[in-house]
């Protein structure tokens, strides 16, 4: 999962689901803390597609 802060729009890194406690995702999100502005629970999580789609290479070839 990719984690972004809603407050400051900084990228807070990646999480492996296997490394997280066995909580509901909403619970986990509510406990995540931004490493930049320190907000807790102000994070947006997204599926990490980086290993599937390489945006740096693009599709226009
Ligand atoms: Zn932040």
PDB file of the backbone (N, CA, C, O) and the ligand in Angstrom, with CONECT records:
HET     ZN  A 101       1
ATOM      1  N   UNK A   1       0.834  -1.190   0.000  1.00  0.00           N
ATOM      2  CA  UNK A   1       0.000   0.000   0.000  1.00  0.00           C
ATOM      3  C   UNK A   1       0.872   1.244   0.000  1.00  0.00           C
ATOM      4  O   UNK A   1       1.887   1.300   0.694  1.00  0.00           O
ATOM      5  N   UNK A   2       0.474   2.237  -0.777  1.00  0.00           N
ATOM      6  CA  UNK A   2       1.122   3.535  -0.720  1.00  0.00           C
ATOM      7  C   UNK A   2       0.343   4.420   0.240  1.00  0.00           C
ATOM      8  O   UNK A   2      -0.886   4.373   0.292  1.00  0.00           O
ATOM      9  N   UNK A   3       1.083   5.233   1.006  1.00  0.00           N
ATOM     10  CA  UNK A   3       0.443   6.077   1.998  1.00  0.00           C
ATOM     11  C   UNK A   3       0.777   7.544   1.714  1.00  0.00           C
ATOM     12  O   UNK A   3       1.944   7.926   1.632  1.00  0.00           O
ATOM     13  N   UNK A   4      -0.263   8.346   1.568  1.00  0.00           N
ATOM     14  CA  UNK A   4      -0.098   9.775   1.363  1.00  0.00           C
ATOM     15  C   UNK A   4      -0.797  10.525   2.476  1.00  0.00           C
ATOM     16  O   UNK A   4      -1.831  10.081   2.974  1.00  0.00           O
ATOM     17  N   UNK A   5      -0.236  11.669   2.874  1.00  0.00           N
ATOM     18  CA  UNK A   5      -0.885  12.509   3.871  1.00  0.00           C
ATOM     19  C   UNK A   5      -1.882  13.426   3.199  1.00  0.00           C
ATOM     20  O   UNK A   5      -1.540  14.119   2.241  1.00  0.00           O
ATOM     21  N   UNK A   6      -3.106  13.440   3.684  1.00  0.00           N
ATOM     22  CA  UNK A   6      -4.139  14.302   3.118  1.00  0.00           C
ATOM     23  C   UNK A   6      -3.839  15.763   3.438  1.00  0.00           C
ATOM     24  O   UNK A   6      -4.160  16.656   2.654  1.00  0.00           O
ATOM     25  N   UNK A   7      -3.222  16.000   4.596  1.00  0.00           N
ATOM     26  CA  UNK A   7      -2.976  17.356   5.064  1.00  0.00           C
ATOM     27  C   UNK A   7      -1.883  18.056   4.259  1.00  0.00           C
ATOM     28  O   UNK A   7      -2.093  19.160   3.754  1.00  0.00           O
ATOM     29  N   UNK A   8      -0.738  17.429   4.140  1.00  0.00           N
ATOM     30  CA  UNK A   8       0.403  18.099   3.496  1.00  0.00           C
ATOM     31  C   UNK A   8       0.777  17.464   2.168  1.00  0.00           C
ATOM     32  O   UNK A   8       1.725  17.904   1.517  1.00  0.00           O
ATOM     33  N   UNK A   9       0.047  16.439   1.759  1.00  0.00           N
ATOM     34  CA  UNK A   9       0.226  15.817   0.451  1.00  0.00           C
ATOM     35  C   UNK A   9       1.600  15.188   0.282  1.00  0.00           C
ATOM     36  O   UNK A   9       2.071  14.998  -0.840  1.00  0.00           O
ATOM     37  N   UNK A  10       2.244  14.865   1.404  1.00  0.00           N
ATOM     38  CA  UNK A  10       3.540  14.214   1.320  1.00  0.00           C
ATOM     39  C   UNK A  10       3.375  12.700   1.266  1.00  0.00           C
ATOM     40  O   UNK A  10       2.435  12.126   1.817  1.00  0.00           O
ATOM     41  N   UNK A  11       4.296  12.102   0.600  1.00  0.00           N
ATOM     42  CA  UNK A  11       4.296  10.648   0.484  1.00  0.00           C
ATOM     43  C   UNK A  11       4.968  10.059   1.708  1.00  0.00           C
ATOM     44  O   UNK A  11       6.125  10.363   2.000  1.00  0.00           O
ATOM     45  N   UNK A  12       4.247   9.224   2.416  1.00  0.00           N
ATOM     46  CA  UNK A  12       4.761   8.676   3.657  1.00  0.00           C
ATOM     47  C   UNK A  12       5.304   7.260   3.504  1.00  0.00           C
ATOM     48  O   UNK A  12       5.593   6.594   4.497  1.00  0.00           O
ATOM     49  N   UNK A  13       5.438   6.814   2.304  1.00  0.00           N
ATOM     50  CA  UNK A  13       6.068   5.517   2.104  1.00  0.00           C
ATOM     51  C   UNK A  13       5.083   4.397   1.860  1.00  0.00           C
ATOM     52  O   UNK A  13       3.896   4.607   1.611  1.00  0.00           O
ATOM     53  N   UNK A  14       5.619   3.220   1.941  1.00  0.00           N
ATOM     54  CA  UNK A  14       4.832   2.042   1.637  1.00  0.00           C
ATOM     55  C   UNK A  14       4.622   1.197   2.880  1.00  0.00           C
ATOM     56  O   UNK A  14       5.425   1.211   3.813  1.00  0.00           O
ATOM     57  N   UNK A  15       3.555   0.487   2.864  1.00  0.00           N
ATOM     58  CA  UNK A  15       3.299  -0.481   3.924  1.00  0.00           C
ATOM     59  C   UNK A  15       3.063  -1.847   3.297  1.00  0.00           C
ATOM     60  O   UNK A  15       2.430  -1.978   2.249  1.00  0.00           O
ATOM     61  N   UNK A  16       3.586  -2.841   3.964  1.00  0.00           N
ATOM     62  CA  UNK A  16       3.208  -4.194   3.581  1.00  0.00           C
ATOM     63  C   UNK A  16       2.069  -4.637   4.479  1.00  0.00           C
ATOM     64  O   UNK A  16       2.132  -4.500   5.701  1.00  0.00           O
ATOM     65  N   UNK A  17       1.056  -5.157   3.874  1.00  0.00           N
ATOM     66  CA  UNK A  17      -0.073  -5.612   4.677  1.00  0.00           C
ATOM     67  C   UNK A  17       0.364  -6.668   5.690  1.00  0.00           C
ATOM     68  O   UNK A  17      -0.194  -6.766   6.782  1.00  0.00           O
ATOM     69  N   UNK A  18       1.375  -7.457   5.307  1.00  0.00           N
ATOM     70  CA  UNK A  18       1.843  -8.523   6.186  1.00  0.00           C
ATOM     71  C   UNK A  18       2.511  -7.975   7.444  1.00  0.00           C
ATOM     72  O   UNK A  18       2.594  -8.658   8.465  1.00  0.00           O
ATOM     73  N   UNK A  19       2.994  -6.713   7.355  1.00  0.00           N
ATOM     74  CA  UNK A  19       3.677  -6.118   8.496  1.00  0.00           C
ATOM     75  C   UNK A  19       2.718  -5.450   9.468  1.00  0.00           C
ATOM     76  O   UNK A  19       3.104  -5.071  10.574  1.00  0.00           O
ATOM     77  N   UNK A  20       1.479  -5.312   9.052  1.00  0.00           N
ATOM     78  CA  UNK A  20       0.508  -4.597   9.867  1.00  0.00           C
ATOM     79  C   UNK A  20      -0.212  -5.541  10.822  1.00  0.00           C
ATOM     80  O   UNK A  20      -0.330  -6.738  10.559  1.00  0.00           O
ATOM     81  N   UNK A  21      -0.687  -4.990  11.926  1.00  0.00           N
ATOM     82  CA  UNK A  21      -1.486  -5.808  12.829  1.00  0.00           C
ATOM     83  C   UNK A  21      -2.784  -6.250  12.163  1.00  0.00           C
ATOM     84  O   UNK A  21      -3.218  -5.680  11.162  1.00  0.00           O
ATOM     85  N   UNK A  22      -3.370  -7.244  12.727  1.00  0.00           N
ATOM     86  CA  UNK A  22      -4.567  -7.827  12.135  1.00  0.00           C
ATOM     87  C   UNK A  22      -5.801  -7.029  12.530  1.00  0.00           C
ATOM     88  O   UNK A  22      -6.693  -7.512  13.227  1.00  0.00           O
ATOM     89  N   UNK A  23      -5.816  -5.764  12.047  1.00  0.00           N
ATOM     90  CA  UNK A  23      -6.931  -4.868  12.311  1.00  0.00           C
ATOM     91  C   UNK A  23      -7.680  -4.634  11.024  1.00  0.00           C
ATOM     92  O   UNK A  23      -7.211  -4.970   9.937  1.00  0.00           O
ATOM     93  N   UNK A  24      -8.853  -4.052  11.168  1.00  0.00           N
ATOM     94  CA  UNK A  24      -9.542  -3.545   9.990  1.00  0.00           C
ATOM     95  C   UNK A  24      -8.711  -2.420   9.392  1.00  0.00           C
ATOM     96  O   UNK A  24      -8.030  -1.690  10.112  1.00  0.00           O
ATOM     97  N   UNK A  25      -8.771  -2.284   8.076  1.00  0.00           N
ATOM     98  CA  UNK A  25      -7.959  -1.267   7.429  1.00  0.00           C
ATOM     99  C   UNK A  25      -8.308   0.134   7.918  1.00  0.00           C
ATOM    100  O   UNK A  25      -7.435   0.994   8.030  1.00  0.00           O
ATOM    101  N   UNK A  26      -9.590   0.359   8.208  1.00  0.00           N
ATOM    102  CA  UNK A  26      -9.999   1.667   8.709  1.00  0.00           C
ATOM    103  C   UNK A  26      -9.350   1.965  10.054  1.00  0.00           C
ATOM    104  O   UNK A  26      -9.016   3.111  10.351  1.00  0.00           O
ATOM    105  N   UNK A  27      -9.177   0.935  10.857  1.00  0.00           N
ATOM    106  CA  UNK A  27      -8.500   1.083  12.142  1.00  0.00           C
ATOM    107  C   UNK A  27      -7.032   1.428  11.939  1.00  0.00           C
ATOM    108  O   UNK A  27      -6.494   2.312  12.606  1.00  0.00           O
ATOM    109  N   UNK A  28      -6.401   0.736  11.031  1.00  0.00           N
ATOM    110  CA  UNK A  28      -4.987   0.984  10.762  1.00  0.00           C
ATOM    111  C   UNK A  28      -4.783   2.406  10.248  1.00  0.00           C
ATOM    112  O   UNK A  28      -3.882   3.113  10.698  1.00  0.00           O
ATOM    113  N   UNK A  29      -5.616   2.813   9.313  1.00  0.00           N
ATOM    114  CA  UNK A  29      -5.503   4.156   8.753  1.00  0.00           C
ATOM    115  C   UNK A  29      -5.653   5.216   9.834  1.00  0.00           C
ATOM    116  O   UNK A  29      -4.972   6.241   9.813  1.00  0.00           O
ATOM    117  N   UNK A  30      -6.540   4.960  10.768  1.00  0.00           N
ATOM    118  CA  UNK A  30      -6.802   5.916  11.830  1.00  0.00           C
ATOM    119  C   UNK A  30      -5.616   6.063  12.773  1.00  0.00           C
ATOM    120  O   UNK A  30      -5.532   7.034  13.525  1.00  0.00           O
ATOM    121  N   UNK A  31      -4.699   5.101  12.736  1.00  0.00           N
ATOM    122  CA  UNK A  31      -3.553   5.136  13.637  1.00  0.00           C
ATOM    123  C   UNK A  31      -2.251   5.516  12.947  1.00  0.00           C
ATOM    124  O   UNK A  31      -1.212   5.640  13.596  1.00  0.00           O
ATOM    125  N   UNK A  32      -2.306   5.698  11.647  1.00  0.00           N
ATOM    126  CA  UNK A  32      -1.092   6.076  10.942  1.00  0.00           C
ATOM    127  C   UNK A  32      -0.777   7.545  11.188  1.00  0.00           C
ATOM    128  O   UNK A  32      -1.671   8.391  11.217  1.00  0.00           O
ATOM    129  N   UNK A  33       0.500   7.830  11.362  1.00  0.00           N
ATOM    130  CA  UNK A  33       0.937   9.200  11.629  1.00  0.00           C
ATOM    131  C   UNK A  33       1.808   9.699  10.488  1.00  0.00           C
ATOM    132  O   UNK A  33       2.702   8.996  10.015  1.00  0.00           O
ATOM    133  N   UNK A  34       1.535  10.921  10.055  1.00  0.00           N
ATOM    134  CA  UNK A  34       2.339  11.518   8.999  1.00  0.00           C
ATOM    135  C   UNK A  34       3.734  11.812   9.533  1.00  0.00           C
ATOM    136  O   UNK A  34       3.887  12.384  10.612  1.00  0.00           O
ATOM    137  N   UNK A  35       4.744  11.418   8.775  1.00  0.00           N
ATOM    138  CA  UNK A  35       6.110  11.654   9.216  1.00  0.00           C
ATOM    139  C   UNK A  35       6.558  13.087   8.934  1.00  0.00           C
ATOM    140  O   UNK A  35       7.626  13.495   9.391  1.00  0.00           O
ATOM    141  N   UNK A  36       5.766  13.853   8.195  1.00  0.00           N
ATOM    142  CA  UNK A  36       6.133  15.218   7.832  1.00  0.00           C
ATOM    143  C   UNK A  36       5.457  16.241   8.738  1.00  0.00           C
ATOM    144  O   UNK A  36       6.129  17.091   9.321  1.00  0.00           O
ATOM    145  N   UNK A  37       4.135  16.165   8.860  1.00  0.00           N
ATOM    146  CA  UNK A  37       3.421  17.184   9.627  1.00  0.00           C
ATOM    147  C   UNK A  37       2.880  16.637  10.942  1.00  0.00           C
ATOM    148  O   UNK A  37       2.373  17.400  11.765  1.00  0.00           O
ATOM    149  N   UNK A  38       2.980  15.330  11.149  1.00  0.00           N
ATOM    150  CA  UNK A  38       2.618  14.751  12.430  1.00  0.00           C
ATOM    151  C   UNK A  38       1.138  14.490  12.623  1.00  0.00           C
ATOM    152  O   UNK A  38       0.719  14.046  13.692  1.00  0.00           O
ATOM    153  N   UNK A  39       0.340  14.763  11.596  1.00  0.00           N
ATOM    154  CA  UNK A  39      -1.087  14.480  11.702  1.00  0.00           C
ATOM    155  C   UNK A  39      -1.327  12.975  11.837  1.00  0.00           C
ATOM    156  O   UNK A  39      -0.667  12.170  11.180  1.00  0.00           O
ATOM    157  N   UNK A  40      -2.249  12.619  12.670  1.00  0.00           N
ATOM    158  CA  UNK A  40      -2.597  11.208  12.846  1.00  0.00           C
ATOM    159  C   UNK A  40      -3.962  10.961  12.226  1.00  0.00           C
ATOM    160  O   UNK A  40      -4.921  11.684  12.492  1.00  0.00           O
ATOM    161  N   UNK A  41      -4.032   9.953  11.415  1.00  0.00           N
ATOM    162  CA  UNK A  41      -5.300   9.585  10.813  1.00  0.00           C
ATOM    163  C   UNK A  41      -5.652  10.395   9.582  1.00  0.00           C
ATOM    164  O   UNK A  41      -6.742  10.246   9.029  1.00  0.00           O
ATOM    165  N   UNK A  42      -4.729  11.260   9.144  1.00  0.00           N
ATOM    166  CA  UNK A  42      -4.969  12.091   7.963  1.00  0.00           C
ATOM    167  C   UNK A  42      -4.241  11.519   6.767  1.00  0.00           C
ATOM    168  O   UNK A  42      -3.595  12.253   6.018  1.00  0.00           O
ATOM    169  N   UNK A  43      -4.337  10.251   6.589  1.00  0.00           N
ATOM    170  CA  UNK A  43      -3.616   9.637   5.497  1.00  0.00           C
ATOM    171  C   UNK A  43      -4.578   9.014   4.499  1.00  0.00           C
ATOM    172  O   UNK A  43      -5.674   8.570   4.839  1.00  0.00           O
ATOM    173  N   UNK A  44      -4.125   9.000   3.268  1.00  0.00           N
ATOM    174  CA  UNK A  44      -4.874   8.368   2.197  1.00  0.00           C
ATOM    175  C   UNK A  44      -4.060   7.176   1.730  1.00  0.00           C
ATOM    176  O   UNK A  44      -2.875   7.306   1.423  1.00  0.00           O
ATOM    177  N   UNK A  45      -4.684   6.040   1.679  1.00  0.00           N
ATOM    178  CA  UNK A  45      -3.958   4.838   1.286  1.00  0.00           C
ATOM    179  C   UNK A  45      -4.449   4.355  -0.070  1.00  0.00           C
ATOM    180  O   UNK A  45      -5.637   4.416  -0.386  1.00  0.00           O
ATOM    181  N   UNK A  46      -3.523   3.888  -0.837  1.00  0.00           N
ATOM    182  CA  UNK A  46      -3.841   3.430  -2.184  1.00  0.00           C
ATOM    183  C   UNK A  46      -3.128   2.118  -2.451  1.00  0.00           C
ATOM    184  O   UNK A  46      -2.078   1.830  -1.877  1.00  0.00           O
ATOM    185  N   UNK A  47      -3.706   1.354  -3.308  1.00  0.00           N
ATOM    186  CA  UNK A  47      -3.038   0.131  -3.714  1.00  0.00           C
ATOM    187  C   UNK A  47      -1.735   0.467  -4.415  1.00  0.00           C
ATOM    188  O   UNK A  47      -1.659   1.416  -5.196  1.00  0.00           O
ATOM    189  N   UNK A  48      -0.727  -0.311  -4.131  1.00  0.00           N
ATOM    190  CA  UNK A  48       0.574  -0.101  -4.720  1.00  0.00           C
ATOM    191  C   UNK A  48       0.679  -0.876  -6.022  1.00  0.00           C
ATOM    192  O   UNK A  48       0.882  -2.090  -6.032  1.00  0.00           O
ATOM    193  N   UNK A  49       0.535  -0.145  -7.119  1.00  0.00           N
ATOM    194  CA  UNK A  49       0.604  -0.783  -8.437  1.00  0.00           C
ATOM    195  C   UNK A  49       2.003  -0.695  -9.032  1.00  0.00           C
ATOM    196  O   UNK A  49       2.225  -1.105 -10.171  1.00  0.00           O
ATOM    197  N   UNK A  50       2.944  -0.162  -8.262  1.00  0.00           N
ATOM    198  CA  UNK A  50       4.276   0.095  -8.793  1.00  0.00           C
ATOM    199  C   UNK A  50       4.966  -1.131  -9.337  1.00  0.00           C
ATOM    200  O   UNK A  50       5.795  -1.033 -10.242  1.00  0.00           O
ATOM    201  N   UNK A  51       4.635  -2.273  -8.799  1.00  0.00           N
ATOM    202  CA  UNK A  51       5.303  -3.476  -9.242  1.00  0.00           C
ATOM    203  C   UNK A  51       4.660  -4.048 -10.495  1.00  0.00           C
ATOM    204  O   UNK A  51       5.166  -5.001 -11.089  1.00  0.00           O
ATOM    205  N   UNK A  52       3.534  -3.453 -10.891  1.00  0.00           N
ATOM    206  CA  UNK A  52       2.808  -3.963 -12.053  1.00  0.00           C
ATOM    207  C   UNK A  52       2.951  -3.008 -13.229  1.00  0.00           C
ATOM    208  O   UNK A  52       3.182  -3.441 -14.358  1.00  0.00           O
ATOM    209  N   UNK A  53       2.816  -1.716 -12.970  1.00  0.00           N
ATOM    210  CA  UNK A  53       2.877  -0.705 -14.023  1.00  0.00           C
ATOM    211  C   UNK A  53       4.054   0.226 -13.742  1.00  0.00           C
ATOM    212  O   UNK A  53       4.142   0.823 -12.669  1.00  0.00           O
ATOM    213  N   UNK A  54       4.952   0.344 -14.713  1.00  0.00           N
ATOM    214  CA  UNK A  54       6.088   1.234 -14.563  1.00  0.00           C
ATOM    215  C   UNK A  54       5.765   2.558 -15.239  1.00  0.00           C
ATOM    216  O   UNK A  54       5.902   2.691 -16.455  1.00  0.00           O
ATOM    217  N   UNK A  55       5.333   3.538 -14.446  1.00  0.00           N
ATOM    218  CA  UNK A  55       4.909   4.812 -15.002  1.00  0.00           C
ATOM    219  C   UNK A  55       6.076   5.581 -15.602  1.00  0.00           C
ATOM    220  O   UNK A  55       5.885   6.408 -16.493  1.00  0.00           O
ATOM    221  N   UNK A  56       7.280   5.311 -15.120  1.00  0.00           N
ATOM    222  CA  UNK A  56       8.447   6.025 -15.627  1.00  0.00           C
ATOM    223  C   UNK A  56       8.688   5.710 -17.096  1.00  0.00           C
ATOM    224  O   UNK A  56       9.191   6.549 -17.843  1.00  0.00           O
ATOM    225  N   UNK A  57       8.333   4.522 -17.500  1.00  0.00           N
ATOM    226  CA  UNK A  57       8.521   4.134 -18.889  1.00  0.00           C
ATOM    227  C   UNK A  57       7.389   4.637 -19.778  1.00  0.00           C
ATOM    228  O   UNK A  57       7.579   4.857 -20.975  1.00  0.00           O
ATOM    229  N   UNK A  58       6.217   4.818 -19.186  1.00  0.00           N
ATOM    230  CA  UNK A  58       5.091   5.327 -19.948  1.00  0.00           C
ATOM    231  C   UNK A  58       4.559   4.317 -20.934  1.00  0.00           C
ATOM    232  O   UNK A  58       5.047   3.192 -21.034  1.00  0.00           O
ATOM    233  N   UNK A  59       3.544   4.749 -21.662  1.00  0.00           N
ATOM    234  CA  UNK A  59       2.889   3.848 -22.605  1.00  0.00           C
ATOM    235  C   UNK A  59       3.048   4.323 -24.046  1.00  0.00           C
ATOM    236  O   UNK A  59       2.632   3.640 -24.981  1.00  0.00           O
ATOM    237  N   UNK A  60       3.664   5.519 -24.220  1.00  0.00           N
ATOM    238  CA  UNK A  60       3.744   6.076 -25.560  1.00  0.00           C
ATOM    239  C   UNK A  60       4.965   5.535 -26.323  1.00  0.00           C
ATOM    240  O   UNK A  60       5.076   5.678 -27.541  1.00  0.00           O
ATOM    241  N   UNK A  61       5.856   4.924 -25.577  1.00  0.00           N
ATOM    242  CA  UNK A  61       6.927   4.193 -26.135  1.00  0.00           C
ATOM    243  C   UNK A  61       8.035   4.877 -26.848  1.00  0.00           C
ATOM    244  O   UNK A  61       8.959   4.220 -27.328  1.00  0.00           O
TER     245      UNK A  61
HETATM  246 ZN    ZN A 101       1.374  15.422   6.593  1.00  0.00          ZN
END
